[in-house]
Amino acid sequence: MVQLSITMTTDASVTGWGCCLNIVSTGGNWTSDEVDINYLDICEVLLALKLFAHKFQENMLKSCLTILQQWLA
């Protein structure tokens, strides 16, 4: 069986976030005054996973999103 893998890179700052999957990139500015960079890093990964959901296996994506959403709650 062939193992396929993809690499998604992400980055966050106190002003905005960005992510890249292969040659597709996206990002944006934060709409809140949150300045905890650890919190922003988690939010940015969650946004990236949601945006690129169609590229991931469904079970793996659901697990990642559940963990991240519970962590942010």
Secondary structure, DSSP 8 states (H G I E B T S, - for coil): -------EEEEE-SSEEEEEETTEEEEEE-SS----HHHHHHHHHHHHHHHTGGGS-HHHHHHHHHHHHHHH-
